[in-house]
């Protein structure tokens, strides 16, 4: 066989293994179970880190304040150095809409060794500690919740005995670029962190979606969260790993009643979202970068290339292997497109979308080596030296 045929055969073998051996990552049926109300509803504090979120807050904060929760619940929004009046807007929205009590705090600039978001989360958790809640709901400022969202999260955690319950919020898919890139983002995430493996006790796979994380307070204390992960760029995955390593039982699934309202109308917006953390996902390793680029090329790009080359040159083996690999790839992507209510024809474009992600990953590495580091809401930071001093537990 030709080299093209061998590469196509390798790609087909990879896709057959992914189809059955990677936790059925392509299925979209891992959802919160039907609600079973507990005999007693535990207390919950909702912590919302917010930096320059005035554009999305009117769409998200009222949904938190309107939670129909039978137990005691309170919202703590941490205005993390905003320049657009986020804190003042939050107070005005609370006065206008009513609902759950709202406290707005401000943590000041993060010290050395902390990412900005996690420093804001720490401040919010410190404010919540005075209420002695049994659970903390960590949710981003761009996440809108249906009125029963908190009920369902708490009921699922209690019934399943979970220390952490997280939902991957349904991201916005309105612009052409969002339709092309966003479903693939969730598809690739599930491929890296199969949801079924995450919930399995004894499994090393751990991940969460930072937009919606319900966390037992005692589990956070055992895992020393967020102090133990204060430098993490991919904070949601780091949080889940810390909880699981400390003996916690965690769960992650797709949301049906939790949505992100943040728009990514242009390719540049999505590019920045992905490239911000892509190289951090590879632990800033050049070897992992090379392996990832090669893997994406063989698994996602080789099938259409082999099919086209095989048909053009009469290489039946290359065309057959490439076509079958592309067929399996397309089939595994269809459930995610249905979940996002997108046309099935977009599945045929997955190789092109994967090529975009390949370029974003390379760009993330280039930015890292240019010294620009990762960024979150206007802040740029790199992982500090391991000897950076750790704040005392009493520090807010």
Long-range contacts (C-beta under 8 A, 24 or more apart in sequence): 1-317, 1-318, 2-315, 2-317, 2-318, 4-305, 4-306, 4-309, 4-310, 4-315, 4-318, 5-306, 5-310, 5-315, 5-317, 5-318, 5-321, 7-298, 7-302, 7-306, 8-302, 8-303, 8-306, 8-307, 8-310, 8-317, 8-318, 8-321, 8-322, 8-325, 9-317, 9-321, 10-298, 10-302, 11-298, 11-299, 11-302, 11-303, 11-306, 11-321, 11-322, 11-325, 12-303, 12-321, 12-322, 12-324, 12-325, 12-328, 14-298, 14-299, 14-325, 15-299, 15-303, 15-325, 15-328, 15-329, 15-332, 16-328, 18-191, 18-299, 18-328, 18-332, 19-328, 19-332, 22-191, 22-194, 23-194, 23-195, 23-196, 23-197, 23-205, 24-194, 24-196, 25-190, 25-191, 25-194, 25-195, 26-187, 26-190, 26-191, 26-332, 26-333, 26-335, 26-336, 27-335, 28-254, 28-335, 28-336, 28-338, 28-339, 30-195, 30-196, 30-199, 30-252, 30-253, 30-254, 31-253, 31-254, 31-255, 31-256, 32-152, 32-153, 32-156, 32-165, 32-167, 32-253, 32-255, 32-256, 33-156, 33-159, 33-160, 35-148, 35-151, 35-152, 35-155, 35-156, 36-155, 36-159, 37-151, 37-155, 38-154, 38-155, 38-158, 38-159, 40-71, 41-69, 41-70, 41-71, 41-154, 42-71, 42-133, 42-134, 42-135, 42-154, 42-158, 43-71, 43-72, 43-73, 43-131, 43-132, 43-133, 43-134, 43-135, 44-69, 44-71, 44-72, 44-73, 44-74, 44-133, 44-134, 44-135, 44-136, 44-137, 44-150, 44-154, 44-214, 45-73, 45-74, 45-75, 45-76, 45-128, 45-131, 45-133, 45-135, 45-136, 45-137, 46-73, 46-74, 46-75, 46-76, 46-100, 46-136, 46-137, 46-139, 46-150, 47-76, 47-78, 47-121, 47-124, 47-125, 47-128, 47-136, 47-137, 47-138, 47-139, 48-75, 48-76, 48-77, 48-78, 48-124, 48-139, 48-140, 48-141, 49-78, 49-80, 49-117, 49-120, 49-121, 49-124, 49-140, 49-141, 50-77, 50-78, 50-79, 50-80, 50-82, 50-86, 50-87, 50-90, 50-120, 50-141, 51-79, 51-80, 51-81, 51-82, 51-86, 51-116, 51-117, 51-120, 51-376, 51-377, 51-378, 52-82, 52-83, 52-84, 52-86, 52-377, 52-378, 53-82, 53-84, 53-86, 53-141, 53-142, 54-82, 54-84, 54-85, 54-86, 54-89, 55-84, 56-141, 56-142, 56-261, 56-262, 57-86, 57-89, 57-90, 57-93, 57-141, 58-89, 58-93, 59-144, 59-261, 60-141, 60-142, 60-143, 60-144, 60-261, 61-90, 61-93, 61-94, 61-102, 61-141, 62-93, 62-97, 62-99, 63-144, 63-145, 63-146, 63-147, 63-149, 64-99, 64-100, 64-139, 64-145, 65-93, 65-94, 65-97, 65-98, 65-99, 65-100, 65-102, 66-97, 66-99, 66-100, 66-147, 67-99, 67-100, 67-145, 67-147, 67-148, 67-149, 67-150, 67-151, 68-147, 68-148, 68-151, 69-100, 69-150, 69-151, 69-154, 70-151, 71-154, 72-131, 72-133, 73-100, 73-150, 74-100, 74-101, 74-102, 74-103, 74-128, 74-131, 74-133, 75-100, 75-101, 75-102, 75-103, 76-102, 76-103, 76-104, 76-105, 76-124, 76-127, 76-128, 77-102, 77-103, 77-104, 77-105, 77-124, 77-141, 78-104, 78-105, 78-106, 78-107, 78-120, 78-121, 78-123, 78-124, 78-127, 79-104, 79-105, 79-106, 80-106, 80-107, 80-116, 80-117, 80-119, 80-120, 80-377, 81-106, 81-108, 81-109, 81-116, 86-141, 103-127, 107-396, 111-391, 112-384, 112-388, 112-389, 113-230, 113-231, 113-384, 113-388, 113-389, 113-390, 114-230, 114-231, 114-391, 115-230, 115-231, 115-232, 115-233, 115-235, 115-376, 115-379, 115-381, 116-376, 116-377, 116-379, 116-381, 117-235, 117-376, 117-377, 118-226, 118-229, 118-230, 118-232, 118-235, 119-230, 121-226, 121-235, 122-226, 122-227, 122-230, 122-396, 123-396, 125-220, 125-226, 126-396, 127-396, 133-217, 134-216, 134-217, 135-214, 135-215, 135-216, 135-217, 136-214, 136-215, 136-216, 136-217, 136-220, 137-212, 137-213, 137-214, 137-215, 138-210, 138-212, 138-213, 138-214, 138-215, 138-239, 139-211, 139-212, 139-213, 140-210, 140-211, 140-260, 142-211, 142-260, 142-261, 142-262, 143-169, 143-211, 143-212, 143-258, 143-259, 143-260, 143-261, 144-258, 144-259, 144-260, 144-261, 145-212, 145-257, 145-258, 146-257, 146-258, 148-257, 149-212, 149-257, 149-258, 152-257, 153-212, 153-214, 154-214, 156-251, 157-214, 157-216, 157-251, 160-249, 160-251, 161-249, 162-199, 162-249, 162-250, 162-251, 163-215, 163-216, 163-219, 163-243, 163-248, 163-249, 163-250, 164-208, 164-213, 164-214, 164-215, 164-216, 164-219, 164-239, 164-240, 164-243, 164-248, 164-249, 164-250, 164-251, 165-213, 165-214, 165-250, 165-251, 166-208, 166-209, 166-212, 166-213, 166-214, 166-236, 166-240, 166-250, 166-251, 166-252, 166-253, 167-209, 167-211, 167-212, 167-252, 167-253, 167-254, 167-255, 167-258, 168-209, 168-211, 168-212, 168-252, 168-253, 168-254, 168-255, 169-209, 169-211, 169-212, 169-255, 169-258, 169-259, 169-260, 170-254, 170-255, 170-256, 170-258, 170-259, 170-260, 170-339, 170-340, 171-259, 171-260, 171-262, 172-259, 172-260, 172-261, 172-262, 172-263, 172-264, 173-340, 173-341, 173-342, 174-263, 174-265, 175-263, 175-264, 175-265, 175-266, 177-264, 177-265, 177-266, 177-267, 177-269, 177-270, 178-263, 178-264, 178-265, 178-270, 179-340, 179-342, 179-346, 180-346, 180-349, 180-353, 180-356, 181-264, 181-267, 181-270, 181-274, 181-353, 181-356, 182-264, 182-270, 182-340, 183-333, 183-336, 183-337, 183-339, 183-340, 183-342, 183-346, 184-333, 184-336, 184-350, 184-353, 184-354, 184-357, 185-274, 186-254, 186-336, 186-340, 187-333, 187-336, 188-357, 190-336, 193-237, 193-252, 195-252, 195-253, 195-254, 198-240, 198-250, 198-251, 198-252, 199-249, 199-250, 199-251, 199-252, 201-249, 206-237, 206-240, 206-241, 206-243, 206-244, 206-245, 206-250, 207-236, 207-237, 207-240, 207-241, 207-252, 208-236, 208-237, 208-239, 208-240, 208-250, 208-252, 209-236, 209-252, 210-235, 210-236, 210-239, 211-258, 211-260, 212-255, 212-258, 213-239, 215-239, 215-243, 216-248, 219-243, 219-246, 219-248, 222-246, 222-247, 222-248, 223-248, 227-390, 227-391, 227-393, 230-390, 231-383, 231-384, 231-388, 233-276, 233-277, 233-280, 233-374, 233-381, 233-383, 234-277, 234-280, 234-281, 254-339, 271-360, 271-363, 272-375, 274-357, 274-360, 274-361, 274-364, 275-360, 275-361, 275-363, 275-364, 275-367, 276-364, 276-374, 276-375, 276-376, 277-364, 277-374, 278-357, 278-360, 278-361, 278-364, 278-365, 279-361, 279-364, 279-365, 279-367, 279-368, 280-364, 280-374, 282-361, 282-365, 284-365, 284-368, 284-383, 286-365, 289-361, 289-362, 289-365, 292-361, 293-358, 293-361, 293-362, 296-354, 296-355, 296-357, 296-358, 296-361, 297-358, 299-329, 299-354, 300-329, 300-350, 300-351, 300-354, 300-355, 301-351, 301-354, 301-355, 301-358, 303-329, 303-351, 304-351, 326-351
